[in-house]
Amino acid sequence: MLNLNASEMSKKRILLVDDEEDILNLLETVLIKEGFQNIHKVTNGIAAIEIAQSIEPDIIVLDIMLPDMDGYEVCKQLREFTYSPIIFLSAKSDDVDKLLGLGVGGDDYVTKPFSPKEVAYRIKAQFRRADQIKQNKNSETKLITFGDIEIDEIKAEVTKGNHLINLTAKEYQLLLFLVKHPNQILSKELILDRVWGKGYEGHENALMVHMHHLRQKLENEPSLPKYFLTQRGLGYKFVPGEKS
């Protein structure tokens, strides 16, 4: 697993969004102790969108309960111009709320009350995975094609036909893992471990939501998938078929 060095961490731009200043200050203190320095804090959704457009954060920690608009709406608007990882903070622990957060483009979900160190760990985990993708891009690659879909690992871009497909960081990571294991039945536990990391066992709903998104974006008929198949009771399988 890749480890971030002090110089890399100090350059990462982190945007913290929460209407409770005590939480913002606590998170900032812990993140600084962990080596992060470029931290921005706002207390409402409008400010979050404005500053995200200005600084282009590398990651966003976003509370759901904000005074001007809820975090789900903020996330939707952020996803119009950024695909940086978004970690939701919420006092709501229901699976429905978690699915909604993932459904609008979130990458992770932490329930209040939480340990600030846990949030720092989740942030580092997102950065490690992003850096792994960059490392892969620097290797001698690689175009992966199936049907009319092409994955350019050097540019970290996915196209369908002549159209660029916008994927979140987690959707891209999931796609890469699937296509690099063609025609294999991959258990949900294995996918969660390799794409989400340790500690996500039992979060099959998160995987289900992201699989749904991949099908919506890449399959011609998402309800009758050709490439990303569900193996009931077993997991998922990527079937590349023939190149067009």
C-alpha positions in Angstrom: 0.0 0.0 0.0 1.3 3.5 -0.8 2.1 5.8 2.0 1.7 9.6 1.7 4.9 11.4 2.6 4.9 14.7 4.6 5.4 16.9 1.6 2.5 15.3 -0.3 0.1 15.6 2.7 1.0 19.2 3.3 0.0 20.1 -0.3 -3.4 18.3 -0.3 -6.3 20.8 -0.3 -9.0 19.7 2.2 -12.4 21.4 2.4 -14.3 20.9 5.6 -18.0 21.8 5.6 -20.0 21.8 8.8 -22.2 24.3 10.6 -20.7 23.4 13.9 -17.5 25.4 14.3 -16.4 23.2 17.2 -16.4 20.2 14.9 -14.5 22.1 12.2 -11.9 23.2 14.6 -11.5 19.7 16.1 -11.1 18.2 12.7 -8.6 20.8 11.7 -6.5 20.2 14.8 -6.4 16.5 14.2 -5.6 16.8 10.5 -2.8 19.3 11.2 -1.3 16.8 13.7 -1.6 14.1 10.9 0.5 16.3 8.6 -2.1 18.2 6.6 -1.7 21.9 6.3 -3.9 23.2 3.4 -7.2 23.1 5.2 -10.2 25.3 4.4 -13.4 25.5 6.6 -16.9 26.8 5.8 -20.2 26.6 7.6 -22.8 26.5 4.9 -23.5 25.0 1.5 -23.3 28.1 -0.7 -19.8 28.9 0.7 -18.8 25.3 0.1 -19.7 25.5 -3.5 -18.0 28.8 -4.0 -14.7 27.9 -2.4 -14.6 24.5 -4.1 -14.8 26.3 -7.4 -12.0 28.6 -6.3 -9.5 26.2 -4.7 -10.3 22.9 -6.4 -10.0 20.8 -3.2 -8.4 17.4 -3.4 -11.1 16.1 -1.0 -14.3 17.4 0.6 -15.7 16.5 4.1 -19.3 17.5 3.9 -21.9 17.6 6.7 -25.5 16.7 5.6 -27.3 19.0 7.9 -26.4 22.6 6.8 -28.4 25.8 7.5 -29.0 26.9 3.9 -29.3 23.6 2.0 -28.7 19.9 2.8 -25.5 18.2 2.0 -27.1 16.0 -0.6 -28.0 19.1 -2.7 -24.5 20.6 -2.1 -23.0 17.3 -3.4 -25.1 17.3 -6.5 -23.9 20.9 -7.3 -20.3 20.0 -6.6 -20.5 17.0 -8.9 -21.3 19.4 -11.8 -17.7 20.6 -11.7 -15.5 18.4 -9.5 -15.0 14.6 -9.0 -12.8 15.0 -6.0 -13.8 12.4 -3.3 -16.6 13.5 -0.9 -16.9 12.1 2.6 -20.3 12.7 4.1 -20.7 13.5 7.8 -24.2 12.8 9.3 -26.0 12.2 12.5 -28.3 9.8 10.5 -27.1 6.2 10.6 -29.9 4.6 8.5 -28.9 2.7 5.4 -31.4 4.7 3.4 -29.5 7.9 4.2 -26.2 6.3 3.4 -27.5 5.1 0.1 -28.8 8.5 -0.7 -25.4 10.0 0.0 -23.7 7.5 -2.2 -26.4 7.9 -4.8 -25.8 11.6 -5.3 -22.0 11.2 -5.7 -20.5 10.6 -2.3 -17.5 8.3 -1.8 -17.7 7.6 1.9 -20.0 8.2 4.9 -19.1 8.7 8.5 -21.8 8.7 11.2 -21.8 11.2 14.1 -20.6 11.0 16.8 -17.3 10.1 15.3 -13.6 10.0 16.1 -11.7 12.8 14.3 -8.9 10.3 13.8 -11.3 8.0 11.9 -12.1 10.9 9.6 -8.4 11.5 9.1 -7.9 7.8 8.4 -10.7 7.9 5.8 -9.1 10.9 4.1 -5.8 9.2 3.9 -7.4 6.1 2.5 -9.0 8.1 -0.3 -5.6 9.8 -1.1 -3.8 6.4 -1.1 -6.2 5.0 -3.7 -6.0 8.1 -5.8 -2.2 7.9 -5.7 -2.3 4.3 -6.7 -4.2 5.2 -9.8 -1.6 7.9 -10.6 1.1 5.3 -10.1 -0.6 2.9 -12.5 -0.9 5.7 -15.0 2.8 6.2 -14.9 3.4 2.6 -15.8 3.6 1.5 -19.4 -0.1 1.5 -20.2 -2.6 1.0 -21.5 -5.8 1.3 -23.2 -8.5 -1.1 -22.1 -11.3 -1.5 -24.5 -14.6 -3.4 -24.6 -17.5 -2.8 -26.9 -17.5 1.0 -27.6 -15.9 1.7 -24.3 -12.3 2.7 -23.8 -10.4 3.3 -20.6 -7.2 5.3 -20.9 -5.3 4.7 -17.7 -2.6 7.3 -18.5 -5.2 10.0 -18.6 -7.6 8.3 -16.2 -10.4 8.9 -18.7 -13.3 6.7 -19.8 -15.1 7.2 -23.1 -18.1 5.6 -24.6 -18.2 6.1 -28.4 -16.8 9.6 -28.8 -18.2 10.8 -25.5 -16.2 11.3 -22.3 -17.9 9.7 -19.3 -17.6 11.4 -16.0 -17.0 8.9 -13.2 -16.4 9.7 -9.5 -13.1 8.5 -8.1 -14.8 5.5 -6.5 -16.7 4.5 -9.7 -13.4 4.7 -11.6 -11.6 2.5 -9.0 -14.5 0.0 -9.1 -14.5 -0.1 -12.9 -10.7 -0.7 -13.1 -10.9 -3.5 -10.6 -13.7 -5.2 -12.5 -12.2 -4.9 -16.0 -8.8 -6.2 -14.8 -10.5 -9.4 -13.6 -12.6 -10.3 -16.7 -14.9 -13.4 -16.7 -14.3 -14.0 -13.0 -17.0 -14.1 -10.3 -15.8 -11.6 -7.7 -17.4 -11.8 -4.3 -18.9 -8.6 -2.8 -16.5 -9.0 0.2 -13.5 -9.1 -2.1 -14.6 -6.1 -4.1 -15.2 -4.1 -0.9 -11.8 -5.0 0.4 -9.9 -4.2 -2.7 -11.8 -1.0 -3.8 -13.1 0.4 -0.5 -10.4 -1.0 1.8 -10.4 -2.8 5.2 -13.3 -2.1 7.5 -16.0 -2.0 4.8 -17.2 -5.6 5.2 -21.0 -5.6 5.3 -21.4 -2.4 3.3 -22.8 -4.3 0.3 -25.3 -1.5 -0.3 -22.5 0.9 -1.1 -21.3 -1.5 -3.7 -24.8 -2.0 -5.1 -25.2 1.8 -5.6 -21.9 2.1 -7.4 -22.6 -0.8 -9.7 -25.9 0.8 -10.5 -24.1 4.0 -11.5 -21.6 2.1 -13.7 -24.4 0.4 -15.5 -26.3 3.7 -16.0 -23.2 5.4 -17.4 -21.7 2.5 -19.5 -24.4 0.0 -20.4 -26.6 0.6 -23.4 -29.5 -1.1 -21.5 -28.7 -0.7 -17.8 -31.7 -2.9 -16.8 -30.3 -5.7 -19.0 -26.5 -5.3 -18.5 -24.2 -6.8 -21.0 -20.8 -6.2 -19.2 -21.4 -5.9 -15.5 -23.4 -8.9 -14.4 -24.8 -9.8 -11.0 -24.1 -13.4 -9.9 -26.9 -13.9 -7.4 -25.7 -15.1 -4.1 -22.1 -14.9 -5.3 -21.1 -11.4 -6.4 -20.4 -9.7 -9.7 -18.7 -10.6 -13.0 -17.3 -8.4 -15.8 -17.8 -9.9 -19.2 -15.9 -7.9 -21.9 -17.4 -9.6 -24.9 -16.0 -8.8 -28.3 -14.3 -5.5 -29.1 -16.2 -3.3 -31.5 
